[in-house]
Amino acid sequence: MSVTTLTLLPAENVYPDLSGVGGRSTLIEIVGALLTIVLIVSVLMLIVSGIVWAVSSSAGNPQTATKGKVGVFVALGAAVLAGAGVTWMNFLLNLGDTL
């Protein structure tokens, strides 16, 4: 029976050429603008849904109050995801520059 040994080769200095992608800065601006628009719209919908929830609750309309409540939670989730998306994108771009 023979014993096989594995040897590790030394790591080569191979790095991606991040400047090779054309229009990288334009893509970064477009994604940032889209995430900003989503964040603004979700905050506006949070305000509108909160107003609908408050008015319908005080008027005694439980169906509309429930829809307003769901709208508040959906808008809050969208705002959180859009904000986290901007943070995640910036983290990945900074990580890519250090590779």
C-alpha positions as CSV (number, residue, x, y, z in Angstrom):
1,M,0.0,0.0,0.0
2,S,1.4,3.4,-0.9
3,V,0.9,6.7,0.9
4,T,0.1,9.7,-1.2
5,T,1.2,13.1,0.0
6,L,-0.2,16.4,-1.1
7,T,1.9,19.4,-1.4
8,L,0.6,22.9,-1.5
9,L,2.0,25.2,-4.2
10,P,2.9,28.8,-3.2
11,A,0.2,31.3,-3.8
12,E,0.6,33.4,-7.0
13,N,0.0,37.1,-7.1
14,V,-3.0,37.0,-9.3
15,Y,-5.6,39.8,-8.8
16,P,-8.6,40.9,-10.8
17,D,-8.4,43.9,-13.0
18,L,-11.2,46.0,-11.6
19,S,-10.5,48.9,-14.0
20,G,-11.1,46.5,-17.0
21,V,-14.9,46.9,-16.7
22,G,-16.1,49.7,-18.8
23,G,-18.7,52.0,-17.3
24,R,-18.1,50.9,-13.7
25,S,-18.6,54.4,-12.3
26,T,-21.9,54.8,-14.3
27,L,-23.2,51.5,-13.0
28,I,-22.4,52.5,-9.4
29,E,-24.3,55.8,-9.9
30,I,-27.3,54.1,-11.4
31,V,-27.5,51.5,-8.6
32,G,-27.1,54.2,-6.0
33,A,-29.8,56.3,-7.6
34,L,-32.2,53.4,-7.8
35,L,-31.7,52.5,-4.2
36,T,-32.2,56.1,-3.1
37,I,-35.4,56.3,-5.1
38,V,-36.7,53.1,-3.4
39,L,-35.8,54.5,0.0
40,I,-37.6,57.8,-0.6
41,V,-40.7,56.1,-1.9
42,S,-40.8,53.6,0.9
43,V,-40.5,56.3,3.5
44,L,-43.4,58.3,1.8
45,M,-45.5,55.1,1.8
46,L,-44.7,54.6,5.4
47,I,-46.1,58.0,6.2
48,V,-49.2,57.5,4.0
49,S,-49.9,54.1,5.5
50,G,-49.5,55.4,9.0
51,I,-52.0,58.2,8.3
52,V,-54.5,55.7,6.8
53,W,-54.0,53.4,9.8
54,A,-54.6,56.2,12.3
55,V,-57.6,57.8,10.6
56,S,-59.3,54.4,9.9
57,S,-58.7,53.3,13.5
58,S,-60.2,56.4,14.9
59,A,-63.2,56.2,12.5
60,G,-63.9,52.6,13.5
61,N,-63.1,51.0,10.2
62,P,-61.2,47.8,11.0
63,Q,-60.6,46.5,7.5
64,T,-58.9,49.7,6.3
65,A,-57.0,49.9,9.6
66,T,-55.6,46.4,8.9
67,K,-54.6,47.4,5.4
68,G,-52.9,50.5,6.8
69,K,-51.1,48.4,9.4
70,V,-49.9,46.0,6.7
71,G,-48.8,48.9,4.5
72,V,-46.8,50.3,7.4
73,F,-44.9,47.0,8.0
74,V,-44.3,46.5,4.3
75,A,-43.0,50.0,3.8
76,L,-40.8,49.7,6.9
77,G,-39.4,46.4,5.5
78,A,-38.7,48.0,2.1
79,A,-37.0,51.0,3.8
80,V,-34.8,48.7,5.9
81,L,-33.9,46.6,2.8
82,A,-33.1,49.6,0.7
83,G,-30.9,51.1,3.4
84,A,-29.2,47.8,3.9
85,G,-28.7,47.5,0.2
86,V,-26.8,50.8,0.0
87,T,-24.6,49.7,2.9
88,W,-24.0,46.2,1.4
89,M,-23.2,47.7,-2.0
90,N,-20.7,50.2,-0.5
91,F,-19.1,47.4,1.5
92,L,-18.7,45.2,-1.5
93,L,-17.2,48.1,-3.6
94,N,-14.7,48.9,-0.9
95,L,-13.9,45.2,-0.6
96,G,-13.4,45.0,-4.3
97,D,-10.9,47.9,-4.3
98,T,-8.8,46.1,-1.7
99,L,-8.4,42.8,-3.6
